[in-house]
Amino acid sequence: MPYQHKAFAHLNADRAPLYRAILEGFVRAKQRFALHLRQGDVDRALNEAGFAEEAASIAAALAQLVEWNNLEAHPDTADVATVEEFYRPRHLYQLTPTGEAAERAVAFFERTLGERGELQAVALADIRVLLEELLALADGGAPDEGKAHRVLLSLRGRFEELTAKAQAFMSSLQRTIDLHGLSLQALLAYKQSLIDYLERFIGELVLATAEISSLLLRLEERGLAGLLAAAARRELADALAPSETDRAVAESAWTSRWQGLRSWFLQSDGEPCQAEMLRQRARAAIPALLSAVASLNDRRVARSDRAADLRALAIWFAEAPRDEDAHRLWRAAFALAPTRHLTVDQETLTARDLSPVPAQASWLEAPPIDISPRLRESGKYTRPGPPSRVIDRSAEKATLTALLRDEAAQIEEARRRLAIGRPLRMSALGTLGRAEFDLLLDLLGEALAGRVRDSDVVETASTDGSLLIRLEPPVDGAETVLETAIGSLRTPDFVVTIIDAFAPTKDAAAS
């Protein structure tokens, strides 16, 4: 069985906040070079942190942390005046290496979770400047080991920070694009600022990638291996009797870091570089955000939001006073009503007509339904045999044909009356029939949809393109009331010109 450290057991214990506060107090004390703490010192540290604990509870917590190997206890014999005080258990507590490592790991974990991602254009500029310094060192002959090491350390730090921040930002960006919990005002403000932020970074990334790629290639041509070897030697300068293996490992580590930097800005084996992939992700985030905004707007316009409906339903379930009410809500919300649509025989239908069964009746209490034995055995109700006789629908078809012919005649008559090809005031149209009124409304709708200002003159066509309409506003601002077969319509007294686009012209008729 693999060995398991107990140093992290306090994170899931019942009194985890107390254990964390005690260990954080030891970490702060060690930063002040105080290696040992008595229980009284721990009491004061907890009071400063807002923990009001009894001495017995603190003593038990310290003993438990000693058992988990977060702390180690040493007998405290200082300031002993009597034999009784000497035999009374008193301890000095100190962080163990295991406990300190666990606290560092927990602090790093919490700091990483709370860290905000960002696209660092400044880091790109710093990387470019550091590469120029390395290039100057490579051109100057034998490089200064100390300076080469410092520049490479700074370059590694800025590059690792750029990578970590970019990954955190793109991860948080995808969660933000889902727009969970954002109000409309916050969404609009965030949308514009995010688009500006991404566009600015994309532009700077394109320029920086070209310059950094050129510097990387020039460095590799002018002696990069010497710089990396110098940095490896400088790293082992304070080591006690470093071996050739240690030097090889240090130089290999710097070579690996350089390859990581190189793959960020230069393509390798036909694969796009990391900077290009980041640019693609950033560019793809803009249409994704706009699509999410459009989806949110559609939900607002349609007044239908499934997520909001389910949240409201969850609240209703939580507020249901009894289980029976929750079951009734479940059946009503998801249409889980008793099934009464099975094919049954004539006797069952007659019995149900005489004695109806309510839809809310339970299957356990309602009388059984007698269905056809054929349906029960085979799942099909159709009896084998010759097909049913074809029903003659000639009379119905003739009726529908007559109705369509009459409707087409009415539409043609309406076209002949309205499409006269010359300007006419609305007040001069007279009383309109149903077909004429419907046609006029369609044409007015097309014309008014294309008008921006009330004074505009609009020329447009019907949906099928067979009629052309010109709509002019009344100069005198007059209004009129159109009398139709289905009521009256008050409207501005427009000047309308309706032309049949397929009617022969005068020149064509003369020829």
NORDAHU-V672658 format. One record per backbone hydrogen bond with DSSP energy under -1.0 kcal/mol. CO is the residue of the C=O (numbers start at 1). NH is the residue of the N-H. E is the energy in kcal/mol with one decimal. If there is no record, write none. Layout:
# NORDAHU-V672658
((CO:NH:E) (CO:NH:E))
This chain:
# NORDAHU-V672658
((6:9:-1.9) (8:11:-1.3) (13:16:-1.1) (15:19:-2.0) (16:20:-2.7) (17:21:-2.2) (18:22:-2.3) (19:23:-2.3) (20:24:-2.6) (21:25:-1.8) (22:26:-1.7) (23:27:-2.2) (24:28:-2.4) (25:29:-2.0) (26:30:-2.2) (27:31:-1.7) (29:34:-2.9) (30:33:-1.8) (37:93:-2.9) (38:42:-1.9) (39:43:-2.4) (40:44:-2.1) (41:45:-2.1) (42:46:-2.3) (43:47:-2.2) (44:48:-2.1) (45:49:-1.4) (46:51:-3.1) (54:58:-2.0) (55:59:-2.5) (56:60:-2.2) (57:61:-2.3) (58:62:-2.5) (59:63:-2.2) (60:64:-2.1) (61:65:-2.3) (62:66:-2.0) (63:67:-1.9) (64:68:-2.0) (65:70:-2.3) (65:71:-1.3) (66:69:-1.1) (70:96:-1.9) (72:94:-2.0) (74:92:-3.2) (82:86:-1.5) (83:87:-2.0) (90:76:-2.6) (92:74:-2.5) (93:37:-2.2) (94:72:-2.4) (96:100:-2.7) (97:101:-2.2) (98:102:-2.2) (99:103:-2.2) (100:104:-2.3) (101:105:-2.2) (102:106:-2.5) (103:107:-2.6) (104:108:-2.4) (105:109:-2.3) (106:110:-2.6) (107:111:-2.5) (108:112:-2.3) (109:113:-2.1) (110:114:-1.9) (119:121:-1.2) (120:124:-1.0) (121:125:-1.6) (122:126:-2.3) (123:127:-2.5) (124:128:-2.0) (125:129:-2.0) (126:130:-2.7) (127:131:-2.2) (128:132:-1.7) (129:133:-1.8) (130:134:-2.2) (131:135:-2.4) (132:136:-2.0) (133:137:-2.1) (134:138:-2.5) (135:139:-1.8) (144:148:-2.9) (145:149:-2.5) (146:150:-2.3) (147:151:-2.5) (148:152:-2.3) (149:153:-2.4) (150:154:-2.4) (151:155:-2.5) (152:156:-2.5) (153:157:-2.4) (154:158:-2.4) (155:159:-2.2) (156:160:-2.7) (157:161:-2.2) (158:162:-2.4) (159:163:-2.4) (160:164:-2.6) (161:165:-2.6) (162:166:-2.1) (163:167:-2.3) (164:168:-2.3) (165:169:-2.4) (166:170:-2.5) (167:171:-1.9) (168:172:-2.4) (169:173:-2.5) (170:174:-1.6) (171:175:-1.3) (172:176:-2.1) (173:177:-2.3) (176:179:-1.9) (183:187:-2.4) (184:188:-2.4) (185:189:-2.1) (186:190:-2.5) (187:191:-2.8) (188:192:-1.8) (189:193:-1.8) (190:194:-2.7) (191:195:-2.3) (192:196:-2.3) (193:197:-2.3) (194:198:-2.8) (195:199:-2.5) (196:200:-2.2) (197:201:-2.1) (198:202:-2.7) (199:203:-2.0) (200:204:-1.9) (201:205:-2.8) (202:206:-2.2) (203:207:-1.7) (204:208:-2.6) (205:209:-2.6) (206:210:-1.5) (207:211:-1.7) (208:212:-3.1) (209:213:-2.4) (210:214:-1.7) (211:215:-2.0) (212:216:-2.5) (213:217:-2.1) (214:218:-2.1) (215:219:-2.3) (216:220:-2.1) (217:221:-1.4) (218:222:-1.2) (223:227:-1.0) (224:228:-2.2) (225:229:-2.3) (226:230:-2.2) (227:231:-2.2) (228:232:-2.0) (229:233:-2.3) (230:234:-2.3) (231:235:-1.8) (232:236:-1.2) (234:237:-1.1) (236:239:-1.0) (243:247:-1.9) (244:248:-2.5) (245:249:-2.6) (246:250:-2.5) (247:251:-2.5) (248:252:-2.4) (249:253:-2.1) (250:254:-1.9) (251:255:-2.1) (252:256:-2.4) (253:257:-2.2) (254:258:-2.1) (255:259:-2.2) (256:260:-1.9) (257:261:-2.1) (258:262:-2.8) (259:263:-2.5) (262:266:-2.4) (263:274:-1.6) (264:275:-2.7) (268:271:-1.9) (271:268:-1.2) (273:277:-2.0) (274:278:-2.6) (275:279:-2.1) (276:280:-2.3) (277:281:-2.4) (278:282:-2.5) (279:283:-2.5) (280:284:-2.5) (281:285:-1.3) (284:288:-1.5) (285:289:-2.2) (286:290:-2.3) (287:291:-2.5) (288:292:-2.0) (289:293:-2.4) (290:294:-2.5) (291:295:-2.4) (292:296:-2.4) (293:297:-2.5) (294:298:-2.4) (295:299:-2.1) (296:300:-1.9) (297:301:-2.6) (298:302:-3.0) (299:304:-1.1) (305:309:-2.5) (306:310:-2.6) (307:311:-2.1) (308:312:-2.5) (309:313:-2.4) (310:314:-2.3) (311:315:-2.0) (312:316:-2.1) (313:317:-2.3) (314:318:-2.3) (315:319:-1.9) (322:326:-1.7) (323:327:-2.3) (324:328:-2.2) (325:329:-2.3) (326:330:-2.2) (327:331:-2.3) (328:332:-2.2) (329:333:-2.7) (330:334:-2.1) (331:336:-1.7) (335:337:-1.1) (345:349:-1.8) (346:350:-2.4) (347:351:-2.3) (348:352:-2.4) (349:353:-2.0) (350:354:-1.9) (351:355:-2.3) (358:361:-1.4) (362:366:-2.6) (370:345:-1.3) (372:376:-1.8) (373:377:-2.4) (374:378:-2.6) (375:379:-1.2) (393:397:-2.4) (394:398:-2.4) (395:399:-2.1) (396:400:-2.3) (397:401:-2.4) (398:402:-2.2) (399:403:-2.2) (400:404:-2.5) (401:405:-2.4) (402:406:-2.4) (403:407:-2.4) (404:408:-2.6) (405:409:-2.0) (406:410:-2.0) (407:411:-2.3) (408:412:-2.4) (409:413:-2.4) (410:414:-2.2) (411:415:-2.2) (412:416:-2.2) (413:417:-1.8) (414:418:-2.3) (415:419:-2.7) (418:420:-2.0) (424:496:-2.8) (425:428:-1.5) (426:429:-1.6) (432:485:-1.2) (433:437:-2.6) (434:438:-2.3) (435:439:-2.2) (436:440:-2.3) (437:441:-2.5) (438:442:-2.0) (439:443:-2.0) (440:444:-2.6) (441:445:-2.4) (442:446:-1.9) (443:447:-2.1) (444:448:-3.0) (445:449:-1.6) (448:451:-1.1) (453:456:-1.6) (458:471:-3.0) (460:469:-2.7) (466:501:-2.6) (467:462:-2.4) (468:499:-2.8) (469:460:-2.3) (470:497:-1.9) (471:458:-2.1) (472:495:-2.6) (478:493:-2.6) (480:491:-2.6) (482:489:-2.2) (483:432:-2.4) (487:484:-2.5) (489:482:-3.2) (491:480:-2.9) (492:494:-2.4) (494:426:-1.9) (495:472:-2.4) (496:424:-1.7) (497:470:-2.1) (498:421:-2.4) (499:468:-2.9) (500:503:-1.1) (505:509:-2.1) (506:510:-2.4) (507:511:-2.0))
